[in-house]
Structure formats: structure tokens, C-alpha cells
Amino acid sequence: MTENPVAVVGLGLGPPCLGPEAAAAVARADVLVGGARQLAAFPDHPGRRIPIAGPLAALCDAIEEAMAGGLAVAVLADGDPLFFGIGRTLLCRFGLARLVFFPNVTAVGVAASRLGLPWQDLPAVSLHGRNDMTPLYAALVRRGLAAVYTDAVNTPAAVAARLLERGGDAFAMTVLEDLNLPGERLWRLTLPEATTLDFSPLSLLVVERTRPAEVPLTLGMADDALMRLDRVFTKIPVRAVSLAGLAPRPGDVVWDIGAGAGSVALEASLLCPGGPVFAVERDPGRHALLVENIRLTGALTVTAVRGEAPDAVADLPDPDRIFVGGGLSGRPDLLPALCRRLRPGGRLVVNCVLFGSLTTALTILRDHGLSSSLTQMQANTASLLGGDLRLAAENPVFILAAAKEPARA
């Protein structure tokens, strides 16, 4: 028996608008698979109906069973099934050879047409079923603009509230409700306005930055660019070498322990786009300035965590990279706990100014199986003296970079 490939059909938005081949694939299907709204669009279709509800693994089992019985299956989807749709799941289960796709117009494409917005470079983010908004934060840091698919939890009001919590008051949003349906409506709103309103479950957002960040977020930010309480912070030369030792990658989870003003966390966020950075600071005054520096730079992927590690990181996702700027003295429990939480293949960088702290750190890293390298850094900064320049020495810093063995296959 020759197996029919599954037809995965995008219906577009609103009433289905299908090309001849897609319409024929639906018409000849013995089994229709789709959400309640998609199935309701074909009330006279004689085929058996399988609603998309519950775990997708069980749904794929039902499709497999129908295919094994020689039945033609059509899966109905909104827009383009391969654009934040069910297409990815079906490809993982069945492979391309057993599927045929019929794309249609997407919500992002329709939204762009309503707004007169060229969208070839527009980041699109889906918050369906997500419990964090890091993809949205990363897109806004990168482009200052993003299209966002919402769901029943991540509503436009919830998205606006989360952005405001991060100090994202330099953003506004356009809410596009019920696109291509009779009740279609477009709202241009400030974030505070959006938090007070209810919207249709079928809403797409376009979030955009309305003014530039007050402090440009770059590598090598000037030492006086950020708000801070004192001169105890990681200065440019040490910061650069520490970040090189940390070597964060796109998508990495990064912890900055004892973050202070947040200079390392903020710059690390540029090196791990798409990954969250958690800046942990126990001092209330420094923590408040850390929050303000996140707002000033627009570094939305950085989360300020108030508390003392390791207790303060207990509920955070395990890190791929950890930076410890100081505070090891008198804390024998800290570095061992961090070594245990570091993911296999991860990297950890410790800055020390005391010989005792350095010796302790080297011993702990060795005992936990981390290989390490040590750099001693002492920079000299030019300053004016008698109409000429002199070099003023900064305190020497030991930069200890360690790596954890990758997991064995």
C-alpha cells in the first residue's frame, strides 16, 4: 500500500482562502486534523475529524495510525504552518518525505500590510506556551522592533506590564485584533495604556522603541557611563579580559554574582543574544542602581536579582557561564555551589585581588574538576599632571578562567 503524504495546509487569516492545490488536498482528505476554529471552517467536509487538543505526541500517533490505514490526512493550520506553527512538530515526527506543505499568508504579513511596514528584517516572536519573555527582550535589544504572537497568558496587557517592569517605558505597541475578521481593530498605545485594557484572544502585537536608550549599550562602555555608589566596580581593561575568558555564546544563560553596577552583566548580554543574564547583587543601594542601569541602557535581557548567592540563585536556570567579581573572602560555600550548578562544558571566571582568595579559588576549582588558567592584570590610566600626562596605576587583579568538562556522550 502506497502511503499518502500528510497535507499540511495553511488557511490564512479569517475565512479560508486556498489555492487550487491546497483546496484539492483538503477536499480529498479522509481525515481532517485541526483546532476547533479550523475544523469549523469546513462544516460540510465528510471526513473524520481529529481535534488538536492535549499533547501533540498523541495527536501525531493518531495521524500515524490513519496513514498506516491508507487514509489521506490533511492538517489545518493558521497562516503558514512552518512559521511558528505545527509544521516543526510534524517535521520532527514524520520527516519532510512524508509531508507536503501549503503555506498561506501569516498574521505578521497582514499586520505589516496594515501598518505599511516593510517586514523583511522584522523580528517575529511567539510567546505561545512560554513562561518567559527573553526572546522578545532579545529582539527588542537587537532591532528595537518586534512582532509578537500572544496567547491567553501572554496577553498584550501582560506583555506591556512585563516591559514596564524592566524599565521599558521607551517602547510603545500596536495591537492588531482579529485580523481579516469582521471585528478587526487596530490600537496604537503607550505601554501604561495597554496594561489597562482587554483584547481579543486573536491579537498580534508590534512593539517598537520610541526613543533611543539614554546610555548606548556597547562593549567597552566608559567607566563613568553607569550609575554606581563608589569606585568598586569592574573597570574597562579587566572587564574586557574577563569577558574574553567567559566567552559567552548566543543563547547562553549567564550569571553575574556580586554584579554591583552591572557593567559585566550588561556587556555580556551583547555577547549572548537570545540568552538571559541574571545579575545578582545583595546590597540594596547597588541593586537599585543596577535596576536603573538596565533601564538606562535598555538591556532588557538582564534580570536584576536582589539577594546573596548561593541562596539567591536557587530558582534560576542552571548557567552556561558564571562571572564572580569578588566577595569570595569569608564565603567558603559560594564557589563550590557555583561549580556544582555550572552546566557541563560551561565556563566560570573569578576576579580576585587578595592572594588568600586566589589560593582558595584555585583549590576549589581543582577539587571540582575544573581546569583553569590565570592572568594577572594591572592597567595604568593616563591623567594630567603639570600640563603633561602621567600614568596612574590601578590595583592588580587576578583573573581566573575555568572550564567544566563537557558531558560524556
Secondary structure as UniProt FT lines:
FT   STRAND          6..10
FT   HELIX           20..27
FT   STRAND          31..34
FT   HELIX           36..40
FT   TURN            43..44
FT   STRAND          48..51
FT   HELIX           56..68
FT   TURN            69..70
FT   STRAND          73..77
FT   TURN            81..82
FT   HELIX           87..94
FT   HELIX           96..98
FT   STRAND          99..102
FT   HELIX           107..115
FT   TURN            120..121
FT   STRAND          124..126
FT   TURN            128..129
FT   HELIX           134..143
FT   STRAND          145..149
FT   HELIX           156..165
FT   TURN            166..167
FT   TURN            169..170
FT   STRAND          171..177
FT   TURN            179..180
FT   TURN            182..183
FT   STRAND          185..190
FT   HELIX           191..194
FT   TURN            195..196
FT   STRAND          203..209
FT   TURN            219..220
FT   TURN            223..224
FT   HELIX           236..246
FT   TURN            250..251
FT   STRAND          254..257
FT   TURN            260..261
FT   HELIX           263..271
FT   TURN            273..274
FT   STRAND          277..281
FT   HELIX           284..297
FT   TURN            300..301
FT   STRAND          302..306
FT   TURN            309..310
FT   HELIX           311..313
FT   TURN            314..315
FT   STRAND          321..324
FT   TURN            329..330
FT   TURN            332..333
FT   HELIX           334..341
FT   TURN            344..345
FT   STRAND          347..352
FT   HELIX           355..367
FT   TURN            368..369
FT   STRAND          371..377
FT   STRAND          380..385
FT   TURN            386..387
FT   STRAND          388..393
FT   STRAND          397..403
//
